[in-house]
Amino acid sequence: MYIMRSRTVLTRALTGVAVAALFAASVAAADIRGRVVEKDKHVALPGATVTVRGTNLSATAGRDGSFMISGAPEGPQTLVVDYVGYAETVQPVAADDQPVEIALSSADDSNEVVVTGTRLAERRALQTKKAADNFVEALYANDVGKLPDQNVAEAIRRLPGLSVANDQGEGRYVIIRGVNPNLVNVVLNGQTLPAPEPDGRQVKLDDIPSAMISAVIVTKSLTPDQDANAIGGEVNIRTLSAFDRNKSFFADARGAYGRYALNHKNPWEADGQVGGIFAGGKLGAVLSLNYSRRPIESENFQGSTNFLAIGGPDQFGLRDYNLVRTRVGAVANFDYRPSDAVKLFIRSSYSKFTDNERRDQNRVDQIVYNDAAGTYSGRGSILIRRREEKDNTKSGELGGEFDLGAAGQLAVAGTYTRAIKNDPLRSEYNFRAGSNSVSGTFDLDQSPYGFAFAAPFDPSKFPLNSVNYDRRHAQEDLWQLRGDYTLPVAIGEGSTIKVGAKYLNRHKTNDRDYVQYGRGTTFNASSATYTDDPSFYDGRYTFGPRIDYDAAQAYAAANPTALIQSTSNINSSRNNSQVNDYDVREKISSAYAMATLTFGKLTIVPGLRVEHTQDSQKAKLLATGATAPIDQDFNSFTSQSYTDWFPGVNAHLNVSRDFVLRGAVTTAIGRPNYPDLAPYVSVDTTSAPTTITLGNPALQRYKAVNLDAAAEYYLPSQGLLSVGLFYKHIDNPIYTQSLLGQSGNFGGQDFTSVSVTRAINAGSAVVKGIEVNAQVQFTFLPGFLNGFGASANYSRISGHASDLPGRAGRVPLFLQSKNVGTVQLFYEKYGFAARVAYSFRSSYVDTLGTTAATDQYTGYNGQLDVHASYQISKNLTVFADGTNLNDAAWRRFIGTKNQLVERERYDYSVRGGVQLHF
């Protein structure tokens, strides 16, 4: 109630400010336009603060270094430019209304040799943070267009308060301040990106090669001109414009070749970009291409989610993953600037990700321990899974920015984006022996557990148990149109108001086809097995026989009676094929008004956003029984419509040139995942008890009020010392609930004593924490020592949810690590650059159980990486990288750390390459 009243009061106040600002608009006396660039490389310096000396009039340079100051006094003026890492620069301006170019040079240029542009990239990032009206973190590519890691997720995990969820040792989803990736809005050049994944709204950042990216801006406190569906924050991925590089011609190429220690195979990649500005500075074009191929192996020891009285798991297994991941990326951007007042652009991109995987598995379940003898027995299985994944995202954007002089600035843009996830094959053969068919010794004191087989698996004693074939296709189409108008106003100095509107039309579908067979006539593993290197986990375990998937397929094709479909197979096929199908449409109409009010050293940004959402969902209610159709059309339909208001205010105080205080109170929402909203009913009568899974169209959206405060001190030697606090109060967090012993009518049928699973809303949640960040360049040291630098950031995060039905007490939040940080040591001078980085995050809950004892966690992860390069000539640089040098493993456990669910290792990898720059 208190929060709602506060929102109402703040809404009225902000509306009053916006109306007053509109009436206060006045005609500027004069406009000063120009561009800020780096002296030697002549590239744009975004975020530069440009002030008219003797006044409080100022402007912040855009991404291409351009700026405009309205309302300046008539006649010649003097501009003062402030930028992190550069001495304060003074530039006279004539009274002829001609654009001015201001070139900044480092105070220590005589001692510094910038080889890869790493220091320049860090200056851009620090200046972007310093000049921002809200709370942001930034990461820029160096001057040859390279982020410090191989995909976007891996690069931004080094920023304060950020971590990632991994897959096969690679970063995939970004986690901001411990908030679920589904609640992070990912945009490309300011426009919302679709998600190829069928299960949620999270965007896979490992699909996007880092060589495609110019910069990544992470927003932690929203302003009203940003989408409100971002409780965690916003990740804005920018691709390169020719005007960012500000050259008549540029071209870069890079090639790298490496080696994985685990499988001794060789990843490689190549990328290049070419572009320039021509036609008298009116036209700009850039084309960027990237290709990478990674043959990855990982070794996975599988424990269990069920532990016996002896303290050991009721099953264990060895899983050997071998996969090849390829990435293809392309960017084609075009700019047309017929005058200083008109900027037209086309932004287009394409990214493709493929993953071909083979997973071999030896598994023992139904384990019986003989503690006195240190032996066990159980039922053995030999499995092979084949998986093919093909994702792609394509995007096209057309827009323009128009400088209307005293009448303000107008920006318009329209975008179409499509994301597709196509899994043409997900198939697994399971050959299973009888009870007590496998025996051996165990040692539960080892980590992972010590298990050994008394004798190798005999393939002839492992008949086929089942085989399935699974195909999926998910697609999301996004149409977006937005317009933003900014008007100078006579309040304070250089203040503006900004209004805008956006329309987003989303169509998301998921289609799954699943078929399962059991064994018919005799078909055992000996018909399709082969042997490979048995050493596993550096010889700790012995891997048994493996299944040749193609040989198994050939045997099944040659022996049609080897596979049959029982009633349970048919029901399983029907259920899995239809319950995952959905068709969702979402239309969001939004508008906002905000003011940027500057009073001397104080800037306040109040504003209000409104979003109207219309949803409609299609799903399938399943019929049961042997005569039920294997497939059917959508037969369950729901729709929702709601409107939300988002008041907020950001403020910052420039106590001095180097010291900034910040504060913010903002609001946001998180819309439920598409499959959770879909009105489906799934009935699985093959399980005991019968399991019923439901969609929940009545799910409420998350609603959040966010508080932020920070103090930032920018060091003269290009560094930063900062500390920040944050607090989020979230209503209606969503959890998945499973209840036993339920009775009722589900899908038109009456059931008693069944298990019912569905997504539900809890009462509320809280996320709070502190962020500490320190970066320093030791340029004040003598001789070669002034090439050193160091940085460290650490975040302490805590949070919980309350009032979750069926679960007493407080509940941990998904994917929230209490401790997140990065420590880096670097050196750059004499043509040599090197960096050592260690990034870590503590454990987090990834699956919620019925009690705390059954919650499943992903364990602590800390990874050590190094990078080194040497500039042989102006145009040629060689480099080398080492990744995961400490062989950091991915580990999951249930309840307590000694109850291992699985542990997966990847070992280290190295690569070297050359880079050409013109």
DOZALUM-909852 format. One record per residue (C-alpha): residue number from 1; y, x, z. Coordinates in steps of 0.02 Angstrom, whole numbers. Each point is the difference from the previous one (the first is absolute). Layout:
BEGIN
   i     c2     c1     c3
 NUM      Y      X      Z
...
This chain:
BEGIN
   i     c2     c1     c3
   1      0      0      0
   2    119    140     45
   3    -37     87   -165
   4     32   -158   -100
   5    167    -30     87
   6     51    179    -29
   7    -40    -17   -184
   8    105   -159    -13
   9    151     80     83
  10    -15    157   -105
  11    -21   -101   -159
  12    162    -96     32
  13     94    159     41
  14    -59     91   -155
  15     39   -149   -111
  16    176     -2     71
  17     21    185    -36
  18    -58    -21   -180
  19    119   -147    -31
  20    146     93     78
  21    -39    153   -105
  22      3   -103   -159
  23    175    -64     36
  24     59    175     46
  25    -43     75   -170
  26    145     91    -77
  27     40    101   -155
  28    -23    189     21
  29    147    111    -32
  30   -103    128    -94
  31   -181     46    -34
  32    -70    177      8
  33   -162     32    -93
  34   -106    154    -12
  35   -166     88     22
  36    -68    125    126
  37   -121    133    -64
  38    -80    163     58
  39     96    148    -71
  40   -140    109    -69
  41   -131   -127    -54
  42    129   -134    -40
  43   -116   -137     63
  44     65   -155     87
  45     29      1    189
  46    -34   -179     56
  47     72    -61    164
  48    152    116      0
  49    141    -66    109
  50    167      8    -93
  51    160    -33     98
  52    183    -10    -53
  53     90    125    113
  54    128    -80    114
  55    -86   -170     -7
  56   -159    -80     61
  57    -48    -48   -178
  58   -171     67    -49
  59   -151    -32   -109
  60   -181     53     -5
  61    -65     73   -163
  62   -140    -95    -85
  63   -168     70    -55
  64     82     82   -152
  65    140     76    106
  66    132   -122    -63
  67    128    -80    116
  68    151   -114     -6
  69    137    -19    132
  70    104   -158    -13
  71    170    -29     79
  72     57    181     -3
  73    189     35      6
  74     85     26   -167
  75     28    179    -61
  76    -94    165     21
  77   -124      6    145
  78   -117    123     83
  79   -184    -39     20
  80   -108     71    139
  81   -189      4    -31
  82   -128     12    140
  83   -182     43    -34
  84   -138     69    110
  85    -29    186    -35
  86    168     25    -87
  87    169     52     65
  88    132   -136     -1
  89     71     -6   -177
  90    180    -45    -46
  91     41    -62   -175
  92    175    -50    -64
  93      6   -155   -110
  94    135    -30   -130
  95     81   -170    -22
  96    -70    -25   -176
  97   -145   -116     44
  98   -125    123    -78
  99   -171     24     83
 100    -14    160    100
 101   -154    110     20
 102    -20     88    167
 103   -122    146      5
 104    -65     55    170
 105    -63    174     40
 106    -93     59    155
 107     90    104    128
 108   -146    122     -4
 109    -27      7   -189
 110     19    188      0
 111   -151     20    114
 112   -108   -143    -57
 113   -117    -11   -148
 114    -57   -179    -25
 115   -158     11   -104
 116    -78   -171      0
 117    149   -101     57
 118    -87    -42    163
 119    156     31    102
 120    104   -101   -122
 121   -125   -143     13
 122     12      5    190
 123    190      0     -8
 124     -7   -158   -106
 125   -118    -81    123
 126    107     44    152
 127    160    -57    -85
 128    -79   -165    -52
 129    -48    -30    181
 130    170     52     65
 131    101   -106   -121
 132   -108   -157     14
 133     69   -154     84
 134   -172    -40     73
 135   -152     97     64
 136    -87     93   -141
 137   -110    151    -35
 138      3     84   -170
 139   -109    116   -102
 140     61     78   -163
 141    -91     91   -136
 142     55    179    -27
 143    105     46   -149
 144   -153      2   -114
 145    -54   -172     52
 146   -139     35    124
 147    -33    -82    167
 148    -87    112    127
 149   -170    -89    -10
 150   -115    -73   -131
 151     34   -185     25
 152    140   -102     77
 153    -95    -47    158
 154    -43    182     40
 155    180     54    -28
 156     87   -127    112
 157   -122     17    146
 158    101    153     54
 159    156   -107     32
 160     42    -51    180
 161    -95   -152     62
 162   -112    -11   -154
 163   -188     20    -18
 164   -128    -56   -128
 165   -169    -84     -8
 166   -119    114    -97
 167   -140    -27   -123
 168   -117    144    -42
 169    119    121     82
 170    150    -55   -102
 171    149   -100     63
 172      2   -180    -65
 173    106   -123    102
 174    161     42     92
 175     18    -48    183
 176    179     -6     65
 177     18      9    189
 178   -178    -61     24
 179     28   -163    -96
 180   -138    -67   -115
 181     23     52   -184
 182     -6   -185    -47
 183    170    -14     84
 184     81    141    -99
 185     95    -45   -159
 186    -26    127   -139
 187    126     -4   -142
 188     20     99   -161
 189    180     37    -44
 190     52   -138    118
 191   -118   -135    -67
 192   -155    -63     93
 193   -166     77    -54
 194   -156   -107    -17
 195   -161     44     92
 196   -161     24   -100
 197   -107    -21    157
 198    -74   -177     16
 199     -7      0    190
 200    182     19     46
 201    180     38    -44
 202    -10    187     33
 203     41    111   -149
 204   -114    148    -37
 205    113    152     -4
 206   -139    117    -54
 207      5    -86   -171
 208    170     79    -31
 209      2    186    -45
 210    137     94     91
 211     53     86   -162
 212     68   -169    -60
 213    122    -16    144
 214    180     57     20
 215     23    -58    180
 216    -71   -113    135
 217    118    -90    119
 218    -80    -79    154
 219    104   -135     86
 220    -32    -34    184
 221    140   -127     30
 222     34   -125   -138
 223    167    -49    -73
 224     20   -177    -70
 225    -12     58   -181
 226   -181     51     30
 227   -152   -115     -2
 228    -39    -69    174
 229   -189     16    -20
 230      3    171     83
 231    -30     -1    187
 232    -63    178    -11
 233    136     52   -121
 234     24     35   -184
 235    -61    143   -110
 236    110     19   -154
 237    -79    110   -134
 238    124     65   -128
 239    -44     70   -169
 240    109    129    -86
 241    155    -42   -102
 242     71    130   -120
 243    166    -16     91
 244    -85     58    161
 245    -30    168    -84
 246    168     -3    -91
 247    -49    117   -142
 248      8    -13   -189
 249   -183     53     -3
 250   -134     35    128
 251   -187     23    -10
 252   -131     40    130
 253   -186     27     -7
 254   -129     36    132
 255   -186     34      3
 256   -114     26    149
 257   -185     40     23
 258    -94     -1    164
 259   -163      1     94
 260    -76   -111    134
 261    -96     97    133
 262   -127   -138     31
 263    -64    -32   -176
 264     66    158    -87
 265     75   -107   -137
 266    168     22    -82
 267    144   -125      3
 268    139     23   -126
 269    162    -81    -49
 270    139     17   -126
 271    169    -82    -16
 272    161     18    -94
 273    167    -80    -24
 274    136     15   -130
 275    171    -79     -9
 276    186     23    -16
 277    170    -75    -24
 278     70    -10   -177
 279    118    -98   -113
 280    151     67     91
 281    -72    -38    171
 282    -30   -184    -39
 283   -188     -1    -23
 284   -134     66    116
 285   -189      2    -16
 286   -145     72     98
 287   -187     -6    -31
 288   -125     54    133
 289   -189     12    -17
 290   -134     46    126
 291   -190     16      1
 292   -113     56    142
 293   -188      4     26
 294    -81     26    170
 295   -190     13     22
 296    -14    -34    187
 297   -148      9    119
 298     -4    -60    179
 299   -141      5    128
 300    -11   -150    115
 301   -105    -13    157
 302    -25   -184     38
 303    -21    -59    180
 304      7   -182     52
 305    105   -139     76
 306   -144    -40    118
 307    -54    122    135
 308   -159    -11    105
 309    -20     27    186
 310    -46    182    -25
 311    174     26    -74
 312    -58     27   -177
 313     34   -103   -157
 314   -128   -126    -61
 315     10     83   -171
 316     59    159    -85
 317     18     55   -178
 318     56    137   -118
 319    117    -52   -141
 320     47    122   -137
 321    149    -56   -105
 322     30     79   -171
 323    143    -70   -100
 324    123     43   -137
 325    177    -63     16
 326    120      8   -145
 327    183    -46     -3
 328    111    -26   -150
 329    186    -28     17
 330    142    -26   -122
 331    185    -35     20
 332    123    -37   -140
 333    179    -29     57
 334    153    -27   -110
 335    184    -13     44
 336    150    -51   -103
 337    175     26     67
 338    129    -52   -130
 339    138     28    128
 340     24     53    179
 341      0   -182     49
 342   -164    -53    -82
 343   -175     65     39
 344   -146    -80    -90
 345   -180     52     28
 346   -182    -28    -41
 347   -131     56    127
 348   -184     -3    -48
 349   -154     72     82
 350   -188     -2    -12
 351   -128     64    124
 352   -189     -5    -12
 353   -127     43    133
 354   -188      9    -29
 355   -134     37    128
 356   -182     23    -51
 357   -109     19    153
 358   -181     34     42
 359    -53    -22    181
 360   -174     61     52
 361    -62    -57    169
 362   -148     31    116
 363      2   -122    145
 364   -106    -38    152
 365     23   -162     98
 366    -96    -99    132
 367     -7    164     98
 368   -111     12    154
 369     33    151    113
 370   -126     94    104
 371    122     85    116
 372   -131     99     96
 373    -69     81   -157
 374    166      9    -92
 375    -73    -93   -149
 376     39   -160    -93
 377    -77   -114   -129
 378     77   -129   -117
 379      5    -83   -170
 380     56    109   -145
 381    101    -43   -156
 382     51     96   -156
 383    153    -70    -88
 384    109     38   -150
 385    168    -81    -34
 386     96     13   -162
 387    182    -53     -6
 388    129      0   -138
 389    181    -40     36
 390    140    -12   -128
 391    176    -39     60
 392    160      1   -100
 393    180    -52     27
 394    130    -18   -136
 395    183    -39     26
 396    153    -30   -108
 397    177    -25     62
 398    162    -37    -94
 399    166      3     88
 400    179     56     11
 401    140     49    117
 402    179    -49    -40
 403    157     72     80
 404    131   -138     -4
 405    136    105     77
 406    100    -96    130
 407   -115   -149    -30
 408   -150     95     70
 409   -170     50    -66
 410   -141   -104    -73
 411   -184     49    -13
 412   -135   -103    -86
 413   -183     38    -34
 414   -157    -88    -60
 415   -177     66     21
 416   -176    -43    -52
 417   -145     89     85
 418   -188    -22    -10
 419   -131     78    113
 420   -186    -13    -40
 421   -151     51    101
 422   -159     -8   -102
 423   -168     47     75
 424   -121    -16   -146
 425   -146     59    107
 426    -40      2    185
 427   -188      8     19
 428   -122     59    133
 429   -189     22      4
 430    -85     -4    170
 431   -179     65     17
 432    -64    -33    177
 433   -159     51     93
 434    -82    -95    143
 435     36      5    186
 436    -31    167     88
 437    -25     82   -171
 438    117    144     44
 439     -4    110    154
 440     76    160     65
 441     99     81    140
 442    174    -38     65
 443    137     79    106
 444    141   -118     51
 445    104    141     74
 446     42     71   -171
 447    150    -56   -101
 448    -44    -82   -115
 449   -165    -50     77
 450   -148    115    -28
 451   -136    -89    -99
 452   -142     84    -94
 453   -143    -72   -102
 454   -178     43     50
 455    -49     -2   -184
 456     90    -27   -166
 457     13   -177    -65
 458   -149    -47   -111
 459     78   -101   -145
 460   -164    -90    -35
 461     13    -85    171
 462    174    -71    -35
 463    -15   -161   -103
 464    155    -84    -71
 465     85   -115    124
 466    150    -60   -103
 467    124     41   -136
 468    170    -77    -32
 469    126      2   -142
 470    180    -33     45
 471    149    -14   -119
 472    180    -35     51
 473    164    -27    -90
 474    165    -22     92
 475    167    -17    -85
 476    179    -23     60
 477    147    -40   -114
 478    178     12     63
 479    159    -63    -84
 480    161     47     87
 481    184    -29    -35
 482    143     55    112
 483    188     16     -2
 484    117     87    124
 485    190     -7      7
 486    109    115    107
 487    186    -30     30
 488    126    112     91
 489     92    -88    142
 490    155     39    102
 491    -89     15    166
 492      3    172     80
 493    -12    140   -128
 494   -105     -7   -156
 495    -96   -153     59
 496   -100   -113   -116
 497    -95   -161     -3
 498   -159    -20   -100
 499    -89   -158    -54
 500   -155    -22   -104
 501   -152   -101    -46
 502   -179     35    -51
 503   -142   -101    -72
 504   -181     59     11
 505   -147    -88    -82
 506   -173     66     49
 507   -169    -52    -70
 508   -154     79     82
 509   -181    -34    -45
 510   -168     68     54
 511   -166    -30    -86
 512   -166     66     64
 513   -174    -11    -75
 514   -143     50    114
 515   -187     -7    -33
 516   -137     55    122
 517   -186     22    -34
 518   -150     35    108
 519   -165     86    -39
 520   -124    -88   -111
 521   -149    102    -58
 522    -28    176     64
 523    156    108    -16
 524     17    147    117
 525    115    149     15
 526   -123    120    -82
 527     43    -83   -167
 528    180     63      8
 529     17    142    128
 530     53    180    -22
 531     38    145    117
 532    165     91     20
 533     72    126    122
 534    -70    -62    168
 535    128     94    106
 536    126   -118     79
 537    141     34    123
 538    -21    188    -20
 539   -187    -15     27
 540      8   -104    159
 541    -94   -143    -87
 542   -127     -6   -140
 543     35   -125   -138
 544   -158    -82    -69
 545    -41    -68   -173
 546    135    -83   -103
 547     -7   -144   -123
 548     45     26   -182
 549     99   -159    -36
 550    -27      7   -188
 551   -187     25     24
 552     -6   -150    117
 553     93   -105   -128
 554   -119     56   -137
 555   -152    -46    105
 556     70   -172     39
 557     38    -30   -184
 558   -175     54    -51
 559    -81   -107    135
 560     86   -170      2
 561   -108    -65    143
 562     52    143    114
 563    156    -98     54
 564      6   -181     58
 565    128   -117     74
 566    -57    -91    155
 567     93   -147     76
 568     88    118    119
 569     47    114   -147
 570     72   -148    -94
 571    100    -59    151
 572     66    175     31
 573     48     19   -183
 574     86   -169     -3
 575     94     32    161
 576     63    173    -45
 577     47    -50   -176
 578    106   -150     47
 579     72     25    174
 580    103    148    -60
 581     78    -90   -147
 582    178    -61     17
 583    155    -40   -101
 584    166     17     90
 585    177    -31    -61
 586    152     50    102
 587    182    -31    -45
 588    138     74    106
 589    183    -43    -27
 590    122    100    105
 591    185     29     23
 592    104    107    117
 593    176     46     55
 594     45    160     90
 595    153    102     42
 596     23    187     17
 597    148     16    117
 598     73    172     37
 599    123     27    141
 600     35    185     11
 601   -161     84     53
 602    -91   -164     31
 603    -94    -95   -135
 604    -77   -172     33
 605   -114    -89   -123
 606    -27   -182     52
 607    -86   -121   -115
 608   -110   -150    -28
 609   -147    -29   -118
 610    -92   -161    -40
 611   -169    -13    -85
 612    -84   -159    -60
 613   -188     18    -30
 614   -115   -115    -97
 615   -187     36      5
 616   -149    -81    -81
 617   -182     51     17
 618   -163    -40    -87
 619   -170     39     75
 620   -180    -62      3
 621    -94   -106    125
 622   -183     46    -19
 623   -142   -121    -18
 624   -166     57     75
 625   -182    -25    -45
 626   -112     57   -140
 627     76   -123   -125
 628    180     51     32
 629     87     81   -149
 630      5    189     -7
 631    180    -11    -57
 632    132   -134     10
 633    184    -26    -34
 634    135     -3    132
 635    -17   -157    106
 636    112     33    150
 637    190      1    -12
 638    142     25    122
 639    186     37     -8
 640    142     48    118
 641    188      7     -7
 642    115     77    129
 643    173     78     21
 644     47    147    111
 645    169     71     50
 646     21    185     39
 647    158     54     91
 648     22    184     37
 649    123    138     34
 650     -6    189    -23
 651    133    117     68
 652     35    186      6
 653    136    104     82
 654     47    170    -69
 655     46     80    165
 656     37    160    -95
 657    -41     77   -170
 658   -173     45     65
 659    -39   -129    134
 660    -50   -179    -41
 661    -48   -146    114
 662    -93   -149    -72
 663    -53   -173     56
 664    -76   -154    -82
 665    -60   -176     37
 666    -98    -71   -147
 667   -125   -137    -40
 668   -149     -7   -118
 669   -160    -95    -41
 670   -176     39    -57
 671    -89   -123   -113
 672   -188    -26     24
 673   -124     85   -115
 674    -53   -100   -152
 675   -187    -21     42
 676     42    -51    179
 677    106   -144    -66
 678   -125    -56   -132
 679    -83   -165     56
 680   -181     55    -24
 681   -156    -39    103
 682   -148    119     -5
 683   -167    -50     77
 684   -133    135     25
 685   -161    -82     59
 686   -100    160    -22
 687     75     79    156
 688    -47    -43    178
 689     97    -95     57
 690     73    -79   -156
 691    168     80    -38
 692    147   -100    -66
 693    154     90    -64
 694    159    -98    -30
 695    167     28    -81
 696    149    -59    101
 697    142    -77   -101
 698     85    -44    165
 699     33    183     41
 700    179     31     54
 701     96    149    -65
 702     44    144    114
 703    181     -4     63
 704     82    153     74
 705    159     51     89
 706     28    189     -9
 707    111    112    106
 708     41    180    -48
 709    109    136     74
 710     17    185    -42
 711    104    156     24
 712      4    130   -139
 713     76    175      0
 714      6     90   -167
 715     -7    189     22
 716    120    112    -97
 717   -151    101    -62
 718    -74   -150    -92
 719    -98    -82    138
 720    -12   -152    111
 721    -31    -44    180
 722    -26   -185     31
 723    -76   -124    120
 724    -29   -184    -33
 725    -63   -153     93
 726    -72   -158    -75
 727    -65   -167     62
 728    -79   -143    -99
 729    -39   -173     66
 730   -120    -88   -120
 731    -48   -183      7
 732   -162    -66    -76
 733    -97    162    -31
 734   -159    -34   -100
 735   -175     48     57
 736   -176    -41    -59
 737    -97   -102    129
 738   -188    -30     13
 739    -62   -137    118
 740   -183    -35     42
 741    -80   -167     43
 742    120   -107   -102
 743    -37   -175    -63
 744     91   -107   -127
 745     19    -51   -181
 746     25    146   -118
 747     10    -21   -188
 748    -57   -180     14
 749   -154     40    104
 750    -36    -17    186
 751    -56    155     94
 752    -43     38    181
 753     -4    168     91
 754     65    106   -143
 755    111    154    -10
 756    173    -37    -71
 757    114    140    -63
 758    179    -20    -61
 759    173     77     10
 760    110    -72    138
 761    170     28     77
 762     21     80    170
 763    152    -41    107
 764    107    156    -15
 765     -3    189    -14
 766    110    145     52
 767     21    170    -82
 768    111    132     79
 769     19    187     -2
 770    103    158    -12
 771     21    119   -147
 772     55    181     19
 773     41    109   -149
 774     56    182    -15
 775     32     99   -159
 776     82    170     -9
 777     30    134   -132
 778     21    171     80
 779    139     51   -120
 780     96     77    145
 781   -131    139     19
 782     22    169    -85
 783    -89     65   -155
 784   -166    -74    -52
 785     -9   -104    160
 786    129   -124    -63
 787   -128    -68   -122
 788   -101    -78    141
 789     11   -180     57
 790    -97   -122    107
 791    -12   -186     28
 792    -92   -115    118
 793     -1   -186     29
 794    -93   -104    128
 795    -12   -186     31
 796    -70    -84    155
 797    -44   -181    -40
 798    -71   -139    106
 799    -34   -182    -35
 800   -111   -149     34
 801    -24   -183    -41
 802    -15   -142    124
 803    -75   -175      3
 804   -140     28   -125
 805   -120   -148     13
 806   -171     52     61
 807     58    170     63
 808     68     24    176
 809    144    119     38
 810     97    109   -118
 811    -72     48   -169
 812     36    165    -91
 813     89     -5   -168
 814    -90     48   -160
 815     24    177    -66
 816    121     50    137
 817    -14    181     55
 818     89     39    163
 819     41    178    -56
 820     58     49   -174
 821     81    163    -54
 822     16    150   -115
 823     39    183     32
 824     54    113   -143
 825     48    182    -20
 826     74     58   -165
 827     78    148    -88
 828    103     10   -159
 829     85    157    -64
 830    -16    142   -126
 831    -89   -116   -121
 832   -136    -38    126
 833    -29   -167     87
 834   -134    -48    125
 835    -33   -147    115
 836   -129    -34    135
 837    -13   -181     60
 838   -106    -86    131
 839      8   -190      4
 840    -88   -105    131
 841    -24   -176     63
 842   -100    -64    148
 843   -138   -131     -9
 844     35   -183    -43
 845    -93   -166      0
 846    -62    -50   -173
 847   -119   -144     46
 848     25   -118    146
 849   -153    -53    100
 850    -28   -144    118
 851     37    117    146
 852     84    169     21
 853   -174     78     11
 854    -37    -54   -179
 855    166     49    -80
 856    -26    128   -138
 857    116    150    -18
 858     42    130   -130
 859      9    163     97
 860    131    137     13
 861     39     96   -157
 862     98    162    -18
 863      8     93   -166
 864     62    175    -42
 865     71     34   -174
 866     87    150    -79
 867    102     29   -156
 868     67    160    -76
 869     92     41   -162
 870     84    147    -85
 871    133     -8   -135
 872    -45    131   -130
 873    148    -41   -109
 874    134   -131    -17
 875   -121   -112    -95
 876   -170     44     73
 877    -72    -27    174
 878   -178     22     63
 879    -62    -95    151
 880   -152    -26    111
 881    -49   -138    123
 882   -129    -17    138
 883    -40   -175     64
 884    -91    -51    158
 885    -31    180     47
 886    -64    -53    172
 887   -133   -117    -74
 888     73   -151     90
 889   -126   -142      0
 890     22   -188     -7
 891    -83    -78    151
 892    -30   -178     62
 893    -67    -59    167
 894    -26   -161     96
 895     71    -27    173
 896     -6    181     58
 897      6    164    -96
 898   -182     45     38
 899    -63   -158    -89
 900     11     65   -177
 901      5   -124   -145
 902     18    133   -134
 903     69    174    -32
 904     48     60   -173
 905     45    178    -49
 906     80     71   -158
 907     24    187     35
 908    149     92    -74
 909     63     16   -178
 910    109    127    -89
 911     93      2   -164
 912    117    110    -99
 913    111    -28   -147
 914    152     41   -105
 915    162    -93    -24
 916    121     13   -145
 917    179    -57     17
 918    133     -9   -135
